[in-house]
């Protein structure tokens, strides 16, 4: 029986020319945000549900595999994020507040897709380049 590969992909905007430390911080936000996000519906706050608890548990207990990929624009980042959401994957888009970079302008910096099965994520990210 073939082993299942479960990973998370962080997709980072290269066009922003972020400092390395800023990129790491943004990627870290993206990586864990799906665990902490809440949704507000009709005035009630709900913790968002992870779509695939079995894969999440496996990912968290067997190594936290992450792959960092890049895009060249905000539009490309939003397109990848939307494709992941439409495909039913756990996906989180990160918007930096702009307080330390980006001249005070909130800026979409990266997104995380997964954790999920390798082949599920690759349907969305297979054409992206490594960061």
C-alpha positions as CSV (number, residue, x, y, z in Angstrom):
1,X,0.0,0.0,0.0
2,X,1.4,3.4,-1.0
3,X,2.0,5.9,1.7
4,X,-0.3,9.0,1.8
5,X,1.5,12.3,1.5
6,X,-0.2,15.1,3.4
7,X,1.2,18.6,3.1
8,X,0.4,22.3,3.4
9,X,1.5,24.8,0.7
10,X,2.3,28.4,1.5
11,X,1.9,30.6,-1.5
12,X,3.9,33.9,-1.2
13,X,3.9,37.0,-3.3
14,X,7.3,37.7,-4.7
15,X,6.4,41.1,-6.3
16,X,6.3,42.7,-2.8
17,X,10.0,42.2,-2.2
18,X,9.4,41.6,1.5
19,X,12.3,41.3,3.9
20,X,13.0,37.6,4.7
21,X,11.8,38.0,8.3
22,X,8.6,39.5,7.1
23,X,8.1,36.7,4.7
24,X,8.7,34.1,7.4
25,X,6.2,35.9,9.7
26,X,3.5,36.1,7.0
27,X,4.0,32.4,6.1
28,X,3.8,31.4,9.8
29,X,0.5,33.4,10.1
30,X,-0.9,31.6,7.1
31,X,0.2,28.2,8.2
32,X,-1.7,28.2,11.5
33,X,-4.5,30.7,10.7
34,X,-6.9,27.9,9.5
35,X,-6.8,26.5,13.1
36,X,-7.8,29.8,14.7
37,X,-10.2,31.5,12.3
38,X,-13.7,32.3,13.3
39,X,-16.7,33.2,11.2
40,X,-19.6,35.5,12.2
41,X,-23.0,34.5,10.8
42,X,-26.1,36.5,11.8
43,X,-24.4,38.0,14.8
44,X,-23.1,34.6,16.2
45,X,-19.4,33.7,16.2
46,X,-18.5,30.2,15.2
47,X,-15.1,28.5,15.0
48,X,-14.6,27.5,11.4
49,X,-14.5,23.7,10.9
50,X,-11.6,21.9,9.3
51,X,-12.8,20.0,6.3
52,X,-10.6,17.0,6.7
53,X,-9.9,16.1,10.4
54,X,-8.2,12.8,9.5
55,X,-5.6,14.4,7.3
56,X,-5.1,17.2,9.7
57,X,-4.4,14.8,12.5
58,X,-2.0,12.8,10.4
59,X,-0.2,16.0,9.3
60,X,0.1,17.2,12.9
61,X,1.5,13.9,14.2
62,X,3.8,13.0,11.3
63,X,5.8,16.0,10.5
64,X,4.0,19.2,9.4
65,X,5.2,19.0,5.8
66,X,5.2,22.4,4.1
67,X,6.1,23.6,0.7
68,X,6.7,27.2,-0.1
69,X,5.7,28.4,-3.6
70,X,5.5,31.8,-5.2
71,X,3.3,34.0,-7.3
72,X,4.1,37.4,-9.0
73,X,1.0,39.4,-8.2
74,X,-2.0,40.0,-5.9
75,X,-4.3,38.9,-8.6
76,X,-2.5,35.6,-9.0
77,X,-2.5,35.0,-5.2
78,X,-6.3,35.7,-5.1
79,X,-6.9,33.4,-8.0
80,X,-5.0,30.5,-6.4
81,X,-6.8,31.1,-3.1
82,X,-10.2,31.2,-4.7
83,X,-9.5,27.9,-6.7
84,X,-8.5,26.2,-3.4
85,X,-11.7,27.5,-1.6
86,X,-13.9,26.4,-4.6
87,X,-12.2,23.0,-4.5
88,X,-13.2,22.6,-0.8
89,X,-9.7,22.8,0.5
90,X,-8.7,24.4,3.8
91,X,-7.3,27.8,2.6
92,X,-6.5,31.0,4.4
93,X,-5.6,34.3,2.8
94,X,-3.3,36.6,4.9
95,X,-3.6,40.4,4.7
96,X,-0.9,42.3,6.5
97,X,-1.9,45.4,8.4
98,X,0.8,47.4,6.7
99,X,2.2,48.8,10.0
100,X,5.8,47.8,9.5
101,X,5.9,47.6,5.7
102,X,3.7,48.6,2.8
103,X,3.4,52.3,3.9
104,X,0.4,51.7,6.2
105,X,-1.7,50.0,3.4
106,X,-3.2,46.6,4.3
107,X,-1.7,44.2,1.8
108,X,-2.5,40.6,0.8
109,X,0.9,38.8,1.2
110,X,0.3,35.1,1.1
111,X,-2.1,32.2,1.5
112,X,-1.9,28.7,2.9
113,X,-3.6,25.7,1.3
114,X,-4.1,22.6,3.3
115,X,-3.0,20.5,5.1
116,X,-4.5,17.9,2.7
117,X,-3.5,15.1,0.4
118,X,-0.7,15.9,-1.9
119,X,-2.7,15.3,-5.1
120,X,-5.6,17.5,-3.9
121,X,-3.3,20.5,-3.4
122,X,-1.3,19.8,-6.5
123,X,-4.5,20.3,-8.6
124,X,-4.3,23.9,-7.7
125,X,-0.6,24.6,-7.3
126,X,1.2,22.3,-9.7
127,X,2.3,25.1,-12.0
128,X,3.7,27.4,-9.3
129,X,7.4,27.8,-8.7
130,X,9.3,27.1,-5.5
131,X,10.0,30.2,-3.5
